[in-house]
Amino acid sequence: MFNRRLVFSLVCLSIDIGITASCISEDLLRTLLATKGPCKQENVDKPAFFAFLRSDLTSSGTEVIKFQDVKINKGNHYNPTTGMFTAPSQGIYQISCTIVGYATHVFYYQITLNGTPYTLGNTSSGGSWNSQTSTVLMNLKKGDRVYVEHRGGSQKAHANTNTYFSGYLLQ
């Protein structure tokens, strides 16, 4: 959909510089100017979040990982205090997390939907600073909660910009 002011400005500009605006008919211009209400803008209200683990995490049981260093939180649907993203509307969302095991530590995690594991992941053992990224598409309903959870055992994850959680509405 064209922005009415932009079309009018382009027509006026083309007339001002001496170019004939014959490609835009008078009827089209009148129709665009008569259209009521603002033009629909895509992606304006789509939620998105991106947060890092603020400090190294040592976990000895099952727990929600709280990614507290929030860089993007469009719509404020990610809560860094609880570590949970709450879907504001039904749709297909892309959810992703990257976990880095501290030094030579393995770290078991899962992306969880409303208390049920959606996908499982773990960093490799051996070597050092091993990482794994899990990216999934989820058909969420309004109010669904998504979060990353440690799956047990005494393990350590590295923080800073190495371990993060993100998501956004695709459609």
Secondary structure, DSSP 4 states (H G I P E B T S, - for coil): ---HHHHHHHHHHHHHTT---TTS-HHHHHHHHH--SPPP-TTSS--EEEEE--S-EEESSEEE----EEEEEETS-EETTTTEEE-SSSEEEEEEEEEEBSTT---EEEEEETTEEEEEEEPPSSSSS-EEEEEEEEEEPTT-EEEEEEESSSEEE--TTSSEEEEEE--
